[in-house]
């Protein structure tokens, strides 16, 4: 399934053209009928040969409604630029082309409408002027089709041009993390609360339990409809209406997000890459950021003199993901000034100091640049943690592999790091070569993942020189302890083996969870690494989150957290834990 989005100046005939193409009047509001202009987004659909049913989004052309235009345009696959033959290229024509280019819309077809209102001898000049304007945009090769919604001239040719353009498009991304930015909320008798939007990156199915961001509310999909047809599941890149059970209309609004597995991150300060600038933006200037179907006020701060990398500090919490595109306007949303995409979901001053930022370039994929920024801000992040931040995990895997092949990043086990981070860690660990310091202590002391410490210590033979193997009794007790898993042992139950237990504790083969509970080191490290990985993307940890991460009950989670605190992996602050 694909989505066509109209674009163009007010009163250039977008809605009339859609009616001529589909027979559907996309103006739905009484005020729109009265004014004879589109205020909010409207919707229609068309069946094209060899393509099938295609959704159409009709957006307002007036500058006062640019927010609504972006709301409708963000989820489209191809642009239908509408230019009236009697007016030609106008201000909002230019603005809408800017929006499409910022959002990375790959293709466009131009409909030159109202050709019945001009003298035919003037048509070549009009076409020439449009070609000249298109040549300065990414859509210089777009076909221009003269047509009339009144006479029907060129409508068939326009359908053919749209068909040919859509056939050449890449298939929409199909992942396992579907999401839908809500653009309308209403109630329908017999269905209840209904939301609409464009389904992306996977499919929602009937009776799916979904989460509504940012409310963290759960709901059930009771009905799915697309283009007046009931469906069992949504198609990718499809205009969709979802009837939700368990949620009231008054609790939802445009800008909310429907997800099955939430990968969106809440932030008030993020890092972005500016791909388009249409006017000079002063440092620390306040702008409006249009992202998804929502808008936010943000302060724009440059982070580099040589690269278009900026910090966006928002007045309120923004839910987003790395690589997500946005449009920047002046406050009030009337003038488009810039656009780009999110690099990192949170801001860290480390980006200013890390040389890896120099590898962020226009030549990289959006995902690759985002990964570079995240790694710069979050040393030793894991592939698993990175993938959780993005909708398309396959694109993340591909980007990491490419960056590793180019020697921009390193991949050790599941850890993603820079060559500089690796070299620094090697030098630090060299200082402890042959000492009594355990790998666990080194991991905590240097804030380096335990498996990376083990990797480097083994590769460079930095470990303590062996003084003797474990005794048979020690091996036997350790084997017992490993088999018992989280149940561990109570040292009081082994009075005859107290000296063996003390030795194993001293060598960190056995970990003291509390006075009456000892774990094998491998059991402890398994759960400790899961807990510490949480801090790659979060500042705080609650007991409930620890239970969800580990799958352990409170009986074991609390002692585990206390042990981590004792070993200075974490510290307690009120009811939450922080990374030490």
LUMNU-840989 format. One line per 4 residues: number of its first residue (from 1); their letters; for each residue x, y, z of C-alpha. Coordinates in pm, whole numbers. Each point is the difference from the previous one (the first is absolute). Last residue first. Layout:
# residues N
NUM) A) X:Y:Z ~ ...
END
This chain:
# residues 580
580) XXXX) 2737:493:4024 ~ -292:-56:-235 ~ -317:111:172 ~ -253:-195:203
576) XXXX) -348:123:88 ~ -213:25:316 ~ 213:270:163 ~ 335:13:-177
572) XXXX) 184:-333:13 ~ 332:-52:-164 ~ 107:-241:-271 ~ 304:-207:-99
568) XXXX) 160:88:333 ~ 57:-362:110 ~ -231:58:295 ~ -256:161:-232
564) XXXX) 7:-300:-230 ~ -45:-222:306 ~ -294:210:118 ~ -158:-23:-346
560) XXXX) 38:-378:7 ~ -141:-18:355 ~ -309:198:-118 ~ -44:-203:-319
556) XXXX) 7:-341:170 ~ -308:12:225 ~ -154:270:-229 ~ -44:-269:-264
552) XXXX) 239:-43:-288 ~ -76:41:-371 ~ 325:195:-28 ~ -109:304:-203
548) XXXX) -362:0:125 ~ 103:-35:367 ~ 262:275:-44 ~ -267:224:-153
544) XXXX) -224:-61:301 ~ 288:80:237 ~ 50:329:-179 ~ 301:94:-212
540) XXXX) 103:352:-95 ~ 203:172:-271 ~ -119:-212:-293 ~ 143:-96:-339
536) XXXX) 332:-162:85 ~ -119:-24:362 ~ -212:-306:-78 ~ 316:-184:-111
532) XXXX) 108:12:364 ~ -298:-211:111 ~ 46:-262:-273 ~ 372:-14:74
528) XXXX) -69:-55:371 ~ -244:-285:-70 ~ 249:-209:-196 ~ 292:118:211
524) XXXX) -162:-137:319 ~ -80:-338:-153 ~ 353:-26:-143 ~ 153:91:340
520) XXXX) -183:-286:176 ~ -239:142:253 ~ 5:23:381 ~ -306:72:215
516) XXXX) -29:20:378 ~ 212:307:69 ~ -109:167:-324 ~ 87:-33:-369
512) XXXX) 357:-106:81 ~ 163:-102:-328 ~ 195:-323:-50 ~ 285:-35:-250
508) XXXX) 103:341:121 ~ 350:-119:110 ~ -77:113:356 ~ -348:-158:-16
504) XXXX) 148:-331:-118 ~ 253:7:283 ~ -267:78:262 ~ -218:-282:-136
500) XXXX) 287:-249:28 ~ 73:112:357 ~ -370:-34:92 ~ -26:-351:-140
496) XXXX) -76:-177:327 ~ -260:261:92 ~ -194:-52:-326 ~ -365:81:85
492) XXXX) 103:330:162 ~ 150:102:-337 ~ -355:14:-146 ~ 15:-120:-359
488) XXXX) -114:119:-340 ~ -372:0:-82 ~ 81:224:-297 ~ 179:-283:-180
484) XXXX) 17:-325:202 ~ 203:-169:-275 ~ 265:271:19 ~ 33:-43:376
480) XXXX) 42:-375:-26 ~ 269:43:-265 ~ 172:259:218 ~ -3:-240:296
476) XXXX) 153:-280:-209 ~ 267:228:-148 ~ 97:123:346 ~ 22:-357:132
472) XXXX) 207:-110:-300 ~ 241:283:67 ~ 9:301:-227 ~ 313:37:-206
468) XXXX) 322:159:108 ~ 187:327:-4 ~ -124:116:-341 ~ 139:332:-126
464) XXXX) -266:265:45 ~ -151:104:-330 ~ 151:239:-251 ~ 54:-265:-266
460) XXXX) -66:251:-281 ~ -296:-184:-152 ~ -117:-148:332 ~ 1:327:192
456) XXXX) -158:176:-299 ~ -288:-246:-34 ~ -57:-30:376 ~ -21:378:32
452) XXXX) -242:10:-294 ~ -213:-270:168 ~ -13:203:322 ~ -121:317:-165
448) XXXX) 228:299:74 ~ -73:255:272 ~ 375:1:94 ~ -42:-91:369
444) XXXX) -304:-223:-53 ~ 149:-203:-285 ~ 336:-11:174 ~ -161:-131:320
440) XXXX) -179:-271:-196 ~ 318:-86:-188 ~ 169:-60:334 ~ 294:208:124
436) XXXX) 278:-231:121 ~ 246:151:-246 ~ 160:-160:-308 ~ -101:282:-233
432) XXXX) -180:277:188 ~ 159:292:-182 ~ -64:-175:-332 ~ -371:29:75
428) XXXX) 12:377:-44 ~ 198:-25:-324 ~ -241:-257:-148 ~ -298:213:104
424) XXXX) 143:304:-178 ~ 60:-205:-315 ~ -360:-129:4 ~ -156:340:54
420) XXXX) 214:143:-282 ~ -93:-285:-231 ~ -363:88:67 ~ -249:-222:177
416) XXXX) -289:-238:-59 ~ -28:-287:250 ~ -180:-324:-92 ~ 313:-217:-16
412) XXXX) 253:264:-99 ~ -121:218:-288 ~ 227:287:-98 ~ -99:325:-169
408) XXXX) 141:213:-283 ~ 203:-292:-129 ~ -187:16:-336 ~ -111:-360:51
404) XXXX) -118:95:351 ~ -200:294:-137 ~ -158:-233:-258 ~ -89:-262:261
400) XXXX) -151:263:229 ~ -207:145:-286 ~ -133:-342:-107 ~ -100:-90:355
396) XXXX) -172:337:44 ~ -188:-37:-330 ~ -117:-346:112 ~ -126:148:327
392) XXXX) -244:235:-175 ~ -194:185:273 ~ 311:118:185 ~ 89:31:371
388) XXXX) -17:-373:84 ~ 258:-70:-269 ~ 259:209:182 ~ -49:-183:331
384) XXXX) 47:-339:-167 ~ 304:122:-189 ~ 152:96:335 ~ 113:342:120
380) XXXX) 365:23:96 ~ 11:381:24 ~ -338:176:-17 ~ 32:350:-149
376) XXXX) 246:-91:-276 ~ -179:-331:-54 ~ -331:187:-40 ~ 155:242:-249
372) XXXX) 153:-275:-210 ~ -326:-198:8 ~ -197:303:-122 ~ 245:53:-286
368) XXXX) -29:-365:-103 ~ -382:5:20 ~ -20:309:-224 ~ 225:-168:-253
364) XXXX) 347:142:-35 ~ 122:227:-278 ~ -144:312:165 ~ 257:-39:276
360) XXXX) 35:-108:363 ~ 357:-137:15 ~ 124:319:168 ~ -232:-79:291
356) XXXX) 225:-299:70 ~ 253:250:132 ~ -190:9:333 ~ 30:332:179
352) XXXX) -308:191:-114 ~ -217:-314:-6 ~ 97:-67:363 ~ -218:299:98
348) XXXX) -292:-243:-1 ~ -349:61:-134 ~ -260:-273:-23 ~ -179:-174:-288
344) XXXX) 308:23:-219 ~ 22:85:-369 ~ -349:136:-69 ~ -70:108:-358
340) XXXX) 9:315:-211 ~ -194:313:-74 ~ 32:375:-34 ~ -178:337:-14
336) XXXX) -359:-75:-97 ~ -217:306:71 ~ -348:7:158 ~ 42:-250:285
332) XXXX) -77:233:287 ~ 360:11:112 ~ 215:-4:-318 ~ 8:-337:-164
328) XXXX) 211:-315:25 ~ -106:-322:-175 ~ 88:-342:146 ~ 139:-338:-103
324) XXXX) 41:-298:234 ~ 349:-154:-19 ~ 17:-49:379 ~ -349:-43:155
320) XXXX) -251:247:136 ~ -228:92:289 ~ 46:363:102 ~ -32:121:358
316) XXXX) -67:371:34 ~ 187:326:-51 ~ 242:-168:-239 ~ 378:28:-24
312) XXXX) 105:-88:-355 ~ 378:-32:-24 ~ 159:45:-337 ~ 229:-175:-249
308) XXXX) 43:178:-334 ~ 374:-70:-12 ~ 307:226:-1 ~ -66:241:285
304) XXXX) -158:-269:213 ~ -260:-18:277 ~ -245:264:-128 ~ -290:72:236
300) XXXX) -369:15:-103 ~ -244:45:288 ~ -320:-200:-43 ~ -375:51:-14
296) XXXX) -179:-321:-95 ~ -236:-123:-272 ~ -174:-335:-44 ~ -107:-215:-297
292) XXXX) 341:-160:-47 ~ 247:277:77 ~ -61:372:-48 ~ 261:200:196
288) XXXX) -74:365:75 ~ 294:232:48 ~ 166:192:281 ~ 342:142:-86
284) XXXX) 296:-120:206 ~ 237:70:-292 ~ -170:205:-267 ~ -164:-176:-291
280) XXXX) 74:132:-348 ~ -265:-91:-253 ~ -76:-301:-216 ~ 210:-263:175
276) XXXX) -33:-366:-99 ~ 180:-311:127 ~ 36:102:364 ~ 118:-287:219
272) XXXX) -159:-23:346 ~ 99:-53:362 ~ -262:-27:274 ~ -128:185:305
268) XXXX) -344:-32:159 ~ -20:-376:-45 ~ -247:-287:-10 ~ 116:-295:-206
264) XXXX) -206:-185:-262 ~ 71:-374:-25 ~ -338:-112:134 ~ -104:-345:-117
260) XXXX) -359:0:-130 ~ -1:371:-73 ~ -262:274:-46 ~ 134:356:23
256) XXXX) -155:322:126 ~ 49:311:-215 ~ -370:64:-60 ~ -184:-60:326
252) XXXX) -110:-271:241 ~ -149:6:352 ~ -329:154:-111 ~ -67:-286:-242
248) XXXX) -14:-253:285 ~ 210:-317:10 ~ -76:-366:70 ~ -96:-116:-347
244) XXXX) 154:168:-301 ~ -139:34:-352 ~ 295:38:-235 ~ -25:192:-327
240) XXXX) 282:-53:-249 ~ 169:177:-289 ~ 253:-257:-113 ~ 378:-7:1
236) XXXX) 16:-363:112 ~ -335:-175:-17 ~ -223:-17:304 ~ -156:-318:135
232) XXXX) -329:-189:-5 ~ -161:264:-220 ~ -336:176:-36 ~ -25:207:-318
228) XXXX) -102:367:-18 ~ 342:105:-128 ~ 180:-173:284 ~ -173:-138:308
224) XXXX) 124:-186:303 ~ -229:-85:291 ~ 35:-100:369 ~ 365:96:40
220) XXXX) 61:-33:374 ~ 132:274:228 ~ 288:60:237 ~ 89:345:126
216) XXXX) 360:116:30 ~ -134:355:-52 ~ 282:108:-232 ~ -51:-220:-198
212) XXXX) -300:-233:-34 ~ 87:-366:46 ~ -164:-277:-202 ~ -162:-333:77
208) XXXX) -81:-164:-332 ~ -364:-110:-36 ~ 6:45:-381 ~ 352:28:-130
204) XXXX) 248:285:-28 ~ 254:-30:-278 ~ 360:98:-54 ~ 221:300:-45
200) XXXX) -268:266:-51 ~ -379:38:29 ~ -113:343:-116 ~ -245:169:235
196) XXXX) -348:-23:139 ~ -143:-42:348 ~ -346:-127:96 ~ -160:-5:346
192) XXXX) -326:-195:11 ~ -91:-245:-278 ~ -380:-24:32 ~ -49:372:-51
188) XXXX) 325:147:-128 ~ 220:222:213 ~ 279:232:-110 ~ 378:39:2
184) XXXX) 200:116:-302 ~ 372:27:-88 ~ 135:-282:220 ~ 356:-105:-80
180) XXXX) -15:-376:-64 ~ 262:-256:93 ~ 92:-354:-95 ~ 310:-156:155
176) XXXX) 53:-334:-176 ~ 134:142:-323 ~ -123:54:-353 ~ 153:307:-161
172) XXXX) -203:112:-301 ~ 114:-154:-333 ~ 232:226:-196 ~ -176:232:-247
168) XXXX) 26:-65:-375 ~ -355:-138:-29 ~ -125:311:179 ~ 139:233:-268
164) XXXX) -151:-200:-287 ~ -341:-12:168 ~ 6:372:81 ~ 87:81:-362
160) XXXX) -279:-227:-127 ~ -255:163:232 ~ 115:343:-123 ~ -42:-109:-363
156) XXXX) -358:-107:75 ~ -71:335:167 ~ 158:196:-288 ~ -320:182:-104
152) XXXX) -294:-80:229 ~ -177:324:-96 ~ -37:150:348 ~ 283:-175:184
148) XXXX) 237:113:-275 ~ 339:-145:-89 ~ 356:73:-112 ~ 231:-278:130
144) XXXX) 353:90:120 ~ 227:-302:47 ~ 259:31:280 ~ 361:4:-118
140) XXXX) 103:311:199 ~ -153:-138:318 ~ 290:50:242 ~ -55:376:-40
136) XXXX) 169:277:-206 ~ -104:-165:-328 ~ -362:7:116 ~ -6:381:-34
132) XXXX) 136:-10:-357 ~ -241:-277:-99 ~ -288:208:138 ~ 105:303:-209
128) XXXX) 26:-215:-315 ~ -346:-147:59 ~ -153:348:30 ~ 185:112:-316
124) XXXX) -125:-303:-194 ~ -361:64:121 ~ -22:361:-123 ~ -117:-100:-349
120) XXXX) -284:-199:160 ~ -158:312:147 ~ -71:-57:368 ~ -304:-112:207
116) XXXX) -35:-351:-148 ~ 351:-76:128 ~ -151:23:349 ~ 247:-248:146
112) XXXX) 367:-75:-68 ~ 29:-328:191 ~ 360:-73:102 ~ 108:-354:94
108) XXXX) 250:-45:280 ~ 247:-255:131 ~ 221:-90:297 ~ -176:181:287
104) XXXX) 296:68:227 ~ -197:194:261 ~ 216:308:-63 ~ -59:-30:-379
100) XXXX) -378:-23:46 ~ -2:297:239 ~ 206:215:-238 ~ -234:-90:-287
96) XXXX) -285:120:222 ~ 172:331:68 ~ 69:66:-369 ~ -355:-66:-105
92) XXXX) -99:207:302 ~ 179:298:-145 ~ -131:-39:-356 ~ 99:-180:-323
88) XXXX) -257:65:-271 ~ -311:210:50 ~ -214:-69:-310 ~ 136:-355:-47
84) XXXX) -83:-95:359 ~ 271:-214:158 ~ -73:-325:186 ~ 292:-206:125
80) XXXX) -97:-364:49 ~ 266:-133:239 ~ 93:-363:48 ~ 36:-229:303
76) XXXX) -204:194:257 ~ 32:-23:380 ~ 132:351:78 ~ -226:180:-245
72) XXXX) -331:15:188 ~ 139:138:324 ~ 238:219:-201 ~ -296:165:-174
68) XXXX) -187:35:327 ~ 294:188:149 ~ 16:218:-316 ~ -357:116:61
64) XXXX) 55:376:9 ~ 206:-29:-320 ~ -309:-108:-197 ~ 34:-315:-207
60) XXXX) -189:-245:218 ~ 77:-371:-44 ~ -179:-275:-192 ~ 127:-349:84
56) XXXX) -57:-270:-260 ~ 11:-375:71 ~ 83:-242:-282 ~ -202:-306:-97
52) XXXX) 166:-225:-255 ~ 334:55:-172 ~ -29:-189:-329 ~ -282:239:-106
48) XXXX) -76:275:256 ~ -284:-11:254 ~ -50:334:172 ~ -46:117:355
44) XXXX) -119:303:194 ~ 95:199:305 ~ -13:352:137 ~ 248:200:205
40) XXXX) -124:318:166 ~ -76:341:-140 ~ -77:-77:-365 ~ -152:296:-182
36) XXXX) -345:84:-138 ~ -60:218:306 ~ -346:-137:73 ~ 81:-358:-96
32) XXXX) 316:12:210 ~ -194:143:293 ~ -247:-288:-30 ~ 294:-244:37
28) XXXX) 40:-305:-225 ~ 190:127:-304 ~ 136:-319:-160 ~ -289:-23:-251
24) XXXX) 32:-346:-154 ~ -54:-78:-370 ~ 354:-134:-14 ~ 205:194:-255
20) XXXX) -243:288:-61 ~ -70:23:375 ~ 375:3:68 ~ 40:279:-257
16) XXXX) -273:206:166 ~ 177:-38:335 ~ 334:112:-140 ~ -137:284:-214
12) XXXX) 261:274:21 ~ -205:185:261 ~ 277:-4:261 ~ 344:-86:-132
8) XXXX) 117:-358:-47 ~ 36:-348:138 ~ -206:-317:-26 ~ 113:-317:173
4) XXXX) -11:-344:-157 ~ 17:-298:239 ~ 114:-349:-97 ~ -119:-353:77
END
